[in-house]
Amino acid sequence: MIHSVSIRPFPDQKPGTSGLRKKVRVFQTPHYTEAFIQSVFDAEPGLRGATLILGGDGRYLNREVIQVALKMAAANGVARVRVGRGGLLSTPAASHLIRISGAIGGLILSASHNPGGPEEDFGVKYNIANGGPAPERVTDAIYARTLAIDRYLILEVPDLDLDRLGEQRLGEMVVEVVDPVADYAALMETLFDFRTIRALIASGFSLRFDAMHAVTGPYAREILERRLGAPEGSVVNATPLPDFGGGHPDPNLVHAHALYEHMMGPDAPDFGAASDGDGDRNLVIGRGRFVSPSDSLAVLAANAHLAPGYSAGLKGVARSMPTSGAVDRVARALGVACYETPTGWKFFGNLLDAGRVTLCGEESAGAGSDHVREKDGLWAVLLWLNILAVRRQPVAGVLDEHWGRYGRNYYVRHDYESIDSAAADSLVEALRTLLPQLPGKRFGPLQVEAADEFAYHDATDGSVSERQGLRVMFEGGSRVVYRLSGTGTSGATLRVYIERYEPPSGNLHQEPAEALAELAAAADAIAGIAAWTGRNAPDVVT
């Protein structure tokens, strides 16, 4: 029986760049989760009679919300739902499944790289029919509905068995429980030269992949160990856990420190990598050499032609505005377009759909291509392995050769987390007012050349996205970018991006902190970070 449950709107359900993220206890508020899911369904006019994809990263509350979403989908007239076994689907795998299923879209239950557990974070994101995150016109419609919603529809039936592959029925709706890994792994075999990678591994090449007790564990075991022949145990922390084993599933040098220490030690394997909670981010470390996400994107663009799926060359590349300009120089050398977009993978979607770009990436450990409409952590790892297998060089050798040709963009991001939202907003507003006065001013040895607020004009549909980050550019090509992040669940996170270019003839092997010390001091002085936030140092440096 379909029940219509009367409710009042919740005022705090505005989706961010990656859907709605809140603490678990907020989603456990009576009717809160149902109100948001119903708002998604109400804002999607083609849902009735359509196919929907459903899955998540396995974090705490994932199975419970899967059951709620299934019953609500049945009550709202969805014809078929394809759901990952156990409620699991990595975000890139969900994107691929949406595309090959002809689905209207998909609900992805994840808070990405945020921690999980009963006191931690949960999230719900809607992806549209191209497999990518809902664009602003859709998220705006969802938010508008959350402010007016007065009921939700749900089918009152027992829970389904999410661990049994095959079809079941929920009222008039067909629920197909699918292997979450199979279709994704098959796609990877079409893009990369598995035979050559297998030969590299068989020759004694060693690797370690840290799945961080998150969703990529089953994917990495199937692909790296079973299909590519890496020894059993090469994938560590491979079992997805609701609290990610008590860790923070963000593949950076803070939260993947154990992997970093191992890769810098005397018994390091040749290659190390990690992925995050929902499988869309990546970390790459060679023996004794960390690869920054911005450098990784540039190296992948320069060498993508070595993989079968990209042998015809790149149509173009795109990066988020705060990401370093390293990939820009590769694009110029290749003679292809390079697009600069706001932060948020949804901004790459139009460029990918229009065939203008093949590869894209963000400094926050995300890279991907036109094979799906999400960033893809394991894809980036496999492309690195394909490059190493063909070039027969270590990671450090590939990186040194790249810098010797293109120069090096020294780059760091300072995160000030969970700061008072009012203080963060005041800091940004004061800096916004100050921007016109900055050109010509000196901060230590640095002189400001220009300062502005980034606005994006979409090359495919003419849409404009304002207020996408504050930029201060210095003479010589260095810059500082400030923006507030929308991925947290409490307070505000101020991100400060600091970048300096060193040409091929310069000093290419400094420590980034040393190379960027003067810029970091200028970044604090310009924005008055310590005065506004009370913080004398960032919480996280990546």
C-alpha positions in Angstrom: 0.0 0.0 0.0 1.2 3.5 -0.9 1.2 5.9 2.1 1.2 9.7 1.7 2.9 11.1 4.8 2.3 14.7 5.7 5.4 16.7 6.7 6.7 20.2 7.1 9.6 21.5 5.0 13.2 21.5 6.5 14.9 24.8 5.8 18.5 23.4 5.5 18.3 21.1 2.5 20.1 23.2 -0.1 22.3 20.8 -2.1 26.0 21.8 -2.4 28.4 21.0 -5.2 28.0 17.3 -4.4 24.5 17.0 -3.1 23.2 17.2 0.5 25.7 16.5 3.2 24.9 16.5 6.9 25.7 14.6 10.0 24.1 11.2 10.3 22.0 12.4 13.2 20.5 15.0 11.0 19.5 12.5 8.4 18.0 10.4 11.2 15.7 13.2 12.1 12.1 11.9 11.5 11.1 12.5 7.9 14.3 14.4 7.0 15.8 11.9 4.6 12.4 11.2 3.0 11.7 14.9 2.5 14.9 15.4 0.5 14.5 12.2 -1.6 10.8 13.2 -2.3 12.0 16.6 -3.4 14.4 15.0 -5.8 11.6 12.9 -7.2 9.2 15.8 -7.5 11.8 17.9 -9.3 12.5 15.2 -11.8 9.5 15.1 -14.2 10.5 12.1 -16.2 10.9 9.7 -13.2 7.5 7.9 -13.6 8.0 4.8 -15.7 11.8 5.3 -15.9 14.9 3.4 -14.7 16.8 4.7 -11.6 20.3 3.7 -10.4 20.8 3.4 -6.7 23.9 2.8 -4.5 26.4 4.2 -2.1 29.8 4.0 -0.5 28.7 1.7 2.3 29.1 4.3 5.1 26.9 4.2 8.2 23.2 4.5 7.3 23.8 3.4 3.7 21.7 0.2 3.9 18.8 1.9 5.7 18.5 4.8 3.3 18.8 2.4 0.3 15.7 0.6 1.6 13.8 3.9 2.1 14.8 5.1 -1.3 13.6 1.9 -2.9 10.2 2.0 -1.3 9.8 5.7 -2.2 10.8 5.0 -5.8 8.1 2.3 -6.0 5.5 4.7 -4.6 6.5 7.4 -7.1 6.0 5.3 -10.1 9.6 4.3 -11.0 9.5 1.3 -13.3 13.0 -0.3 -12.5 15.8 0.3 -10.0 19.2 -1.1 -10.5 21.0 -1.2 -7.1 24.5 -2.4 -6.3 24.7 -5.6 -4.2 24.9 -4.8 -0.5 23.9 -1.3 -1.4 27.4 -0.6 -2.8 28.3 1.4 -5.9 31.3 3.6 -6.3 30.5 7.0 -7.7 32.2 6.4 -11.1 30.6 3.0 -11.3 27.2 4.5 -10.7 27.8 7.1 -13.4 28.7 4.3 -15.8 25.7 2.3 -14.8 23.4 5.3 -15.4 24.8 5.7 -18.9 24.7 2.1 -20.0 21.2 1.5 -18.5 19.5 4.4 -20.2 18.4 5.5 -16.7 16.8 8.8 -15.9 19.4 9.3 -13.3 20.7 7.9 -10.0 20.8 8.5 -6.3 24.3 8.1 -4.9 24.5 7.9 -1.1 27.8 9.3 -0.1 29.6 12.1 1.7 32.7 11.3 -0.5 35.9 11.8 1.5 34.2 12.8 4.7 34.4 10.5 7.7 31.7 7.9 8.4 30.0 6.5 11.5 27.0 7.3 13.7 28.5 10.6 14.8 29.9 11.5 11.4 28.7 12.4 7.9 26.2 11.1 5.4 25.1 12.5 2.0 22.6 12.1 -0.9 23.4 13.2 -4.4 21.4 13.1 -7.5 23.1 12.4 -10.9 21.3 13.1 -14.1 20.9 10.9 -17.3 24.4 11.7 -18.6 25.8 10.1 -15.5 27.1 13.4 -14.0 26.1 15.4 -11.0 22.9 17.5 -11.3 23.7 20.9 -12.7 22.6 24.1 -10.9 19.3 24.3 -12.7 18.3 20.9 -11.3 19.7 21.4 -7.8 18.0 24.8 -7.6 14.7 23.1 -8.5 15.3 20.4 -5.8 16.0 23.1 -3.2 12.9 25.1 -4.2 10.8 21.9 -3.7 12.4 21.2 -0.3 11.1 24.6 0.9 7.5 23.8 -0.1 7.2 20.1 0.3 4.2 18.9 2.4 4.2 15.2 1.9 6.2 12.2 0.8 5.1 8.9 -0.8 6.3 5.5 0.4 5.3 1.9 -0.1 4.7 0.1 3.1 6.4 -3.3 2.5 9.2 -5.4 4.1 12.8 -4.6 3.3 14.4 -6.3 0.2 17.4 -8.7 0.3 20.2 -6.5 -1.1 22.7 -9.3 -1.1 21.0 -11.5 -3.6 21.8 -10.9 -7.2 18.9 -10.8 -9.6 15.4 -9.3 -9.9 12.9 -8.9 -7.2 9.6 -6.9 -7.1 8.6 -4.1 -4.9 4.9 -3.5 -5.7 4.8 -2.8 -9.5 8.5 -1.8 -9.6 11.3 -4.2 -10.6 14.4 -4.1 -8.4 17.5 -5.6 -10.0 20.4 -6.2 -7.6 23.6 -6.1 -9.7 27.3 -6.9 -9.2 28.6 -3.4 -8.4 32.1 -4.2 -9.9 31.5 -6.2 -13.1 30.4 -3.5 -15.6 33.0 -1.0 -14.3 35.8 -3.5 -14.6 34.7 -4.4 -18.1 34.9 -0.7 -19.0 38.4 -0.4 -17.7 39.5 -3.3 -19.9 38.4 -1.3 -23.0 40.4 1.7 -22.0 43.8 0.3 -20.8 46.3 -2.3 -22.0 45.8 -4.9 -19.4 48.2 -7.3 -21.1 51.1 -4.8 -20.9 50.3 -3.9 -17.3 50.1 -7.6 -16.4 53.5 -8.1 -18.0 54.9 -5.2 -15.9 53.6 -6.7 -12.7 54.8 -10.2 -13.7 58.3 -8.7 -14.2 58.5 -7.9 -10.5 56.9 -4.5 -10.4 55.3 -4.1 -7.0 52.4 -1.9 -5.9 50.2 -1.1 -2.9 46.7 0.3 -3.1 45.1 1.6 0.1 41.3 1.3 -0.3 40.9 3.0 3.2 38.1 0.6 4.2 36.0 2.4 1.6 34.1 1.4 -1.5 37.0 0.8 -3.9 38.3 -2.2 -2.0 36.2 -4.7 -4.1 37.0 -2.9 -7.3 40.7 -2.8 -6.7 40.9 -6.4 -5.6 39.0 -7.5 -8.8 41.1 -5.4 -11.2 44.5 -5.1 -9.6 44.8 -8.5 -8.0 42.6 -10.8 -10.1 42.7 -9.3 -13.6 46.2 -7.7 -13.5 47.9 -10.3 -11.4 49.2 -8.2 -8.5 50.0 -10.5 -5.5 47.2 -11.0 -3.0 47.5 -8.4 -0.3 48.6 -5.7 -2.7 45.3 -4.0 -1.9 45.1 -3.1 1.7 42.2 -2.0 3.9 40.0 -3.6 1.2 36.9 -4.3 3.1 34.3 -1.5 3.1 33.3 -0.6 6.7 30.5 1.7 7.9 33.0 3.9 9.8 35.9 3.3 7.3 37.7 1.5 10.1 37.7 4.7 12.2 39.8 6.5 9.6 39.1 9.5 7.4 38.8 8.3 3.8 40.4 11.2 2.2 43.5 10.2 0.0 45.8 13.0 1.0 49.1 13.2 2.9 47.3 13.7 6.2 44.8 10.9 6.2 46.8 8.5 4.0 49.9 9.1 6.0 50.6 5.4 6.6 50.8 4.8 2.9 53.1 7.8 2.4 55.4 6.6 5.2 55.5 3.2 3.6 56.3 4.6 0.2 59.1 6.7 1.6 60.6 3.8 3.5 63.4 1.4 2.6 61.0 -1.4 1.7 58.7 0.7 -0.5 57.0 -0.9 -3.5 57.4 0.7 -6.9 54.0 2.3 -6.9 51.5 3.4 -4.2 48.0 4.7 -4.6 44.8 5.3 -2.6 41.2 6.2 -3.2 38.5 7.8 -1.1 35.1 7.0 0.5 33.1 6.8 -2.8 36.0 6.0 -5.2 36.2 9.2 -7.1 39.5 10.6 -5.8 43.0 9.3 -6.0 46.4 9.6 -4.5 49.5 8.5 -6.4 53.0 8.1 -4.8 56.0 6.6 -6.4 58.9 5.0 -4.4 60.2 8.1 -2.6 58.2 10.5 -4.6 54.8 12.0 -4.0 52.8 13.2 -7.0 50.6 16.2 -6.4 47.1 16.0 -7.9 47.8 19.0 -10.2 51.1 17.4 -11.5 49.3 14.0 -11.9 46.6 15.6 -14.1 49.4 17.2 -16.3 51.3 13.9 -16.6 48.2 12.0 -17.5 47.3 14.5 -20.2 50.9 14.4 -21.6 50.9 10.6 -21.7 47.3 9.5 -22.2 48.0 8.5 -25.8 50.0 5.5 -24.4 46.7 3.9 -23.3 44.5 2.3 -26.0 41.4 4.2 -25.1 43.2 7.5 -25.7 45.5 6.6 -28.6 43.7 8.9 -31.0 44.8 11.9 -28.9 42.9 14.3 -26.7 40.1 16.6 -27.8 40.9 19.0 -25.1 41.5 19.2 -21.3 39.8 21.1 -18.5 40.7 21.9 -14.9 39.0 23.7 -12.1 40.2 27.3 -11.5 42.1 26.6 -8.3 44.0 23.7 -9.8 47.5 24.6 -10.9 48.2 25.6 -14.5 50.5 22.7 -15.1 48.1 21.0 -17.5 47.7 24.3 -19.4 51.3 24.0 -20.7 50.6 20.4 -21.8 47.5 21.5 -23.7 49.5 24.2 -25.5 52.2 21.7 -26.5 49.5 19.3 -27.8 47.7 22.0 -29.6 44.4 21.4 -27.8 42.0 23.6 -25.9 42.3 24.0 -22.1 39.2 25.1 -20.2 39.2 26.7 -16.7 36.0 26.0 -14.8 34.7 26.5 -11.2 35.2 23.9 -8.6 32.7 21.1 -8.9 32.6 18.2 -11.3 29.3 19.2 -12.7 30.9 22.1 -14.6 32.9 19.6 -16.7 29.7 17.8 -17.8 28.7 20.2 -20.6 32.3 20.2 -22.0 32.4 16.4 -21.9 29.0 16.0 -23.5 29.8 18.5 -26.2 33.0 16.5 -27.1 35.3 19.5 -26.3 37.4 17.7 -23.7 38.7 14.2 -23.0 40.5 14.6 -19.7 39.6 16.9 -16.8 40.7 17.2 -13.2 40.7 19.1 -9.9 43.5 19.8 -7.4 41.4 18.0 -4.7 42.7 14.6 -5.9 40.1 14.2 -8.7 40.8 13.3 -12.3 38.7 11.6 -15.0 37.8 11.4 -18.6 34.9 11.1 -21.0 34.4 7.4 -20.1 32.0 8.6 -17.3 30.8 11.9 -16.0 32.4 11.7 -12.6 36.0 11.8 -11.4 37.4 8.3 -11.1 40.1 7.4 -8.6 40.8 3.8 -9.8 40.7 5.0 -13.5 43.6 7.5 -12.7 45.6 4.7 -11.0 45.2 2.4 -14.0 46.2 5.2 -16.4 49.3 5.7 -14.4 50.1 2.0 -14.4 49.5 1.9 -18.2 52.0 4.8 -18.6 54.6 3.1 -16.4 54.1 -0.2 -18.2 54.8 1.4 -21.6 57.6 3.8 -20.6 59.3 1.3 -18.2 60.3 4.2 -15.9 59.7 4.7 -12.2 57.3 7.4 -11.1 60.1 9.7 -10.1 61.7 9.4 -13.6 58.4 10.2 -15.4 57.9 13.2 -13.1 61.4 14.5 -13.5 61.2 14.2 -17.3 57.9 16.0 -17.3 59.3 19.0 -15.2 62.4 19.1 -17.4 60.1 19.7 -20.4 57.3 21.8 -19.0 58.6 23.3 -15.8 57.1 22.8 -12.4 54.2 24.5 -10.7 54.9 24.5 -7.0 51.6 24.2 -5.4 49.9 23.8 -2.0 46.5 24.1 -0.5 45.9 25.3 3.1 42.5 24.3 4.6 41.1 26.1 7.6 38.3 23.7 8.7 35.2 24.1 10.8 35.7 27.8 11.3 32.8 30.0 12.4 30.6 30.6 9.3 30.0 34.2 10.1 33.7 34.9 10.4 34.4 33.1 7.2 31.8 35.1 5.3 33.1 38.3 6.8 36.6 37.4 5.7 35.5 36.8 2.1 33.4 39.9 2.0 36.2 42.1 3.3 38.6 40.5 0.8 36.1 41.1 -2.0 36.0 44.8 -1.1 39.8 44.9 -1.0 40.4 43.3 -4.4 40.3 46.6 -6.5 42.9 48.2 -4.3 45.5 45.4 -4.4 47.1 45.8 -7.9 50.5 47.5 -7.5 50.8 46.8 -3.7 53.8 44.9 -2.4 53.8 42.1 0.2 57.4 41.4 1.1 59.2 40.8 -2.2 56.0 40.2 -4.1 54.0 42.7 -6.1 50.4 42.2 -7.0 49.7 42.5 -10.7 46.0 41.8 -10.8 43.1 40.7 -8.5 39.6 39.6 -9.3 36.7 37.3 -8.5 36.4 34.4 -10.9 33.2 34.1 -13.0 32.7 31.2 -15.4 31.1 31.6 -18.8 30.1 28.1 -20.1 31.4 27.7 -23.7 28.6 25.3 -24.5 25.4 26.9 -23.2 26.4 30.5 -22.4 25.4 30.1 -18.7 27.3 32.2 -16.2 28.4 31.2 -12.7 29.5 34.1 -10.6 31.5 34.3 -7.4 33.6 31.2 -7.9 36.7 32.2 -6.0 38.9 35.3 -5.2 42.2 35.5 -7.1 45.3 37.5 -6.4 47.9 37.3 -9.2 51.5 38.5 -8.7 54.2 39.6 -11.1 56.1 36.6 -12.4 53.0 34.3 -12.6 52.5 33.4 -9.0 49.0 33.5 -7.5 46.8 32.9 -4.5 43.2 31.8 -4.6 40.7 31.9 -1.8 37.3 30.1 -1.7 34.9 28.7 0.8 34.3 25.0 0.3 30.8 23.4 0.2 31.8 19.8 1.1 31.8 20.1 4.9 28.9 19.4 7.3 29.7 21.9 10.1 31.0 25.4 10.1 32.9 26.6 7.1 36.1 25.5 5.4 38.3 28.2 3.9 40.6 26.9 1.2 43.7 28.9 0.2 45.5 27.8 -2.9 49.1 28.9 -3.4 51.0 28.5 -6.7 54.4 29.5 -8.2 55.7 28.5 -11.6 59.4 27.4 -12.0 60.6 27.1 -15.6 62.5 24.0 -16.8 65.9 25.8 -16.3 65.1 26.6 -12.7 65.3 24.8 -9.4 62.8 21.9 -9.9 63.5 20.0 -6.7 62.7 22.3 -3.8 60.3 21.4 -1.0 57.0 23.0 -1.9 56.7 24.6 1.6 60.1 26.3 1.1 59.4 27.3 -2.5 56.0 28.8 -1.4 56.9 30.4 1.9 56.8 34.0 0.8 53.5 33.5 -1.0 52.0 31.8 2.0 53.0 34.7 4.2 51.5 37.1 1.6 48.2 35.0 1.5 47.7 35.4 5.2 48.6 39.1 5.2 46.3 40.0 2.3 43.2 38.2 3.7 43.9 38.7 7.5 43.3 35.0 8.0 44.6 34.9 11.6 42.7 38.0 12.6 39.4 36.7 11.2 39.6 33.1 12.1 41.9 33.0 15.2 43.9 30.3 13.4 47.7 30.8 13.2 48.1 27.8 10.9 45.9 25.7 8.6 44.4 22.5 9.9 45.3 20.5 6.7 48.1 21.2 4.2 48.0 19.2 0.9 
